[in-house]
Amino acid sequence: MSTTDPDAPRPQGAWHDSPTISKSQHPGVRILPVERAVAWIRAWAELNWPITWETAYATRDKLGWTPAPDDGRFFTTELSTNGQEDGSISQFEGEASGVNIPLSSVIPEGQEHDRTTPTTWEAYNAYVVAVSRIYGQGKNERDVTAPFKLIGRSLMVQR
């Protein structure tokens, strides 16, 4: 199922069209392809919020993420380069209230301003375009009414 208009111009790049995570251009950096990012985002954004912890954990598991052994709110995605948890389910007053998921791995020290920067910004812009086509224009991180926020390398879905 396509999540975007098939006639709309699509950004090009290894991170965009690849069915797998782009690793070849920048060793040590993993960038989630746009279609996969949209699938992750939709899995969370299209739940009937507020959700139960059971639904949150079932969604995490359906996406193939590995929960931390000591706290299921934290999990490892396929973007983790070192096996450390890279995503989390947030809580407010004891209830599941949102999710913080990475869209790329952490850029290794020393590569922050190398060729990885233009590639990650290109991917970021494509994520914004794809998600905006589905949900409308996003807001900045201070706008608490936005359905999603892109902050740094992560996307936060809020309802």
PAFI-910744 format. One line per field, with one value per residue (C-alpha): y, x, z; residue number from 0. Coordinates in Angstrom, 3 decimals. Each point is the difference from the previous one (the first is absolute). Layout:
v <- Y/...
u <- X/...
w <- Z/...
i <- NUM/...
***
This chain:
v <- 0.000/3.382/2.708/2.830/1.245/-2.197/2.907/2.386/0.583/-2.191/1.022/-2.251/-1.512/-3.341/0.602/0.721/-2.806/-2.818/-2.640/-0.416/2.404/2.029/-0.828/-0.003/3.714/0.714/-2.883/0.012/2.115/-1.567/2.054/-1.318/0.028/2.336/-2.741/-1.917/3.188/0.744/-3.548/0.441/3.396/-1.213/-3.031/2.397/3.073/-1.933/-1.748/1.078/2.179/-0.113/-3.550/-2.645/-1.348/-3.283/1.769/1.909/-3.192/-1.881/2.793/0.003/-3.781/0.067/2.318/-2.511/2.138/-1.674/1.146/0.702/-2.909/2.212/2.478/-0.592/3.743/0.054/-1.985/-0.664/0.549/-1.228/3.371/-0.661/-0.491/-1.148/-1.928/2.855/1.067/2.780/0.507/0.459/0.153/3.055/0.137/2.673/-0.661/-3.709/-0.326/-0.525/3.480/-0.071/-1.632/1.195/-1.889/0.543/0.607/-0.448/-1.407/2.313/1.450/-1.287/2.496/1.717/-0.342/2.681/2.480/-2.447/-1.236/-1.382/3.410/0.762/-3.562/0.075/3.431/-1.245/-2.964/2.250/2.265/-3.023/-1.257/3.385/0.006/-3.575/0.432/3.395/-1.568/-2.339/2.128/3.595/2.446/-0.783/2.558/0.899/-1.678/2.693/-0.519/-2.465/-0.355/-1.576/-3.695/-0.603/1.726/-0.624/0.774/-0.669/-3.519/-1.173/0.335/0.360/-0.950/1.618/-0.285
u <- 0.000/1.427/-0.203/0.640/-1.435/1.612/-0.010/1.757/3.711/2.050/3.336/2.824/2.737/1.111/-1.863/-3.256/-0.571/1.829/-2.169/2.779/1.876/2.615/3.441/2.171/0.563/1.083/1.458/-1.292/-3.074/-3.391/-2.778/-3.552/-1.524/-2.991/-2.562/1.074/0.000/-3.546/-1.072/1.467/-1.647/-3.390/0.127/0.041/-1.833/-3.035/-0.686/-3.095/1.684/0.200/1.332/0.523/3.433/-1.120/-0.627/3.289/1.986/-1.893/0.776/3.664/0.138/-1.887/2.687/2.668/1.613/1.706/-1.066/2.611/0.124/-0.635/-2.571/-2.185/-0.447/3.491/0.849/2.564/-0.829/1.873/1.777/1.952/3.640/1.148/-2.964/-0.974/-3.623/-0.701/-3.745/-2.475/-3.672/-0.699/-2.404/-2.066/-1.708/0.735/-1.613/1.672/0.068/2.309/2.957/3.488/1.469/3.263/0.069/3.758/2.724/2.239/2.680/3.396/2.286/2.168/-2.532/-2.403/0.921/1.303/-2.079/-2.602/-1.474/-1.406/-1.329/-1.778/-1.508/-1.169/-1.678/-1.496/-1.557/-1.452/-1.540/-1.643/-1.417/-1.311/-1.594/-1.467/-1.695/-1.832/-0.684/0.426/2.722/1.900/0.987/3.168/0.968/-1.674/-3.446/-1.784/-2.969/1.955/-0.732/3.721/3.302/3.367/2.596/3.627/0.228/-3.293/-3.645/-2.456/-3.619/-2.438/-3.706
w <- 0.000/-0.961/2.618/-2.419/-3.272/-2.684/-2.454/2.379/-0.552/2.317/1.462/-1.119/2.127/1.353/3.259/-1.838/-2.468/1.726/1.699/2.554/2.208/-1.832/1.363/-3.090/-0.535/3.557/2.007/3.549/-0.813/-0.613/-1.580/-0.100/-3.507/-0.316/-0.690/3.100/2.099/-1.162/0.933/3.494/0.411/-1.189/2.298/2.960/-1.258/-1.196/3.291/1.905/2.658/2.935/-0.156/2.632/0.879/-1.547/-3.336/0.247/0.617/-2.729/-2.505/1.030/-0.447/-3.337/-1.350/1.011/2.674/2.956/3.478/2.674/2.429/3.029/-1.379/-3.073/-0.532/-1.499/-3.119/-2.683/-3.674/-3.049/-0.058/3.180/-0.917/3.432/1.409/2.310/0.301/-2.465/0.391/2.805/0.865/2.108/2.885/1.666/3.296/-0.403/-3.436/-3.392/-1.536/-3.020/-1.684/-0.851/-2.950/-1.863/-3.735/-0.189/2.163/1.979/-2.243/1.146/1.660/-2.578/-2.822/1.233/-2.734/-2.550/-2.952/2.424/0.799/-3.487/-0.281/3.363/-0.722/-3.402/1.696/2.700/-2.642/-1.820/3.274/0.548/-3.538/0.242/3.426/-0.944/-3.034/2.349/3.087/-1.121/0.886/3.210/2.602/1.819/3.250/2.138/-1.560/2.276/-2.391/-2.878/-0.686/-0.540/0.613/-1.569/2.644/-0.744/-1.404/1.503/-0.760/2.853/-0.600/2.404/0.379
i <- 0/1/2/3/4/5/6/7/8/9/10/11/12/13/14/15/16/17/18/19/20/21/22/23/24/25/26/27/28/29/30/31/32/33/34/35/36/37/38/39/40/41/42/43/44/45/46/47/48/49/50/51/52/53/54/55/56/57/58/59/60/61/62/63/64/65/66/67/68/69/70/71/72/73/74/75/76/77/78/79/80/81/82/83/84/85/86/87/88/89/90/91/92/93/94/95/96/97/98/99/100/101/102/103/104/105/106/107/108/109/110/111/112/113/114/115/116/117/118/119/120/121/122/123/124/125/126/127/128/129/130/131/132/133/134/135/136/137/138/139/140/141/142/143/144/145/146/147/148/149/150/151/152/153/154/155/156/157/158
***
